[in-house]
Amino acid sequence: MEIKKGDIVQVTSSENKWYPCLVIVSDVKEFGIQGYTSMPTQGDAYIRLKKEEYEIVGEAVVLAE
């Protein structure tokens, strides 16, 4: 499955401090993705993940602007 902006991925690498968070893809890169998770009252937190650190789990309905 080809990943695209707006997909939801889950961090599957237990060595990553974001394990097992869900992340919305904001940009697809050669190394993997850049994405974010929204935190109420605190805003968005951004992360870069390598291809081997995540799995696609769905597609977001609402994206941060």
RAZITA-V230643 format. One record per backbone hydrogen bond with DSSP energy under -0.5 kcal/mol. NH is the residue of the N-H (numbers start at 1). CO is the residue of the C=O. If there is no record, write none. Layout:
BEGIN
NH&CO ; NH&CO
END
This chain:
BEGIN
6&25 ; 7&4 ; 8&58 ; 9&23 ; 10&55 ; 11&21 ; 12&10 ; 12&53 ; 13&53 ; 14&12 ; 16&13 ; 19&16 ; 20&11 ; 21&18 ; 23&9 ; 24&36 ; 25&7 ; 25&23 ; 26&34 ; 27&34 ; 29&27 ; 29&32 ; 33&49 ; 34&27 ; 35&47 ; 36&24 ; 37&45 ; 39&43 ; 40&38 ; 42&39 ; 43&39 ; 45&37 ; 47&35 ; 49&33 ; 51&31 ; 53&50 ; 54&51 ; 55&10 ; 57&8 ; 58&8 ; 60&6
END
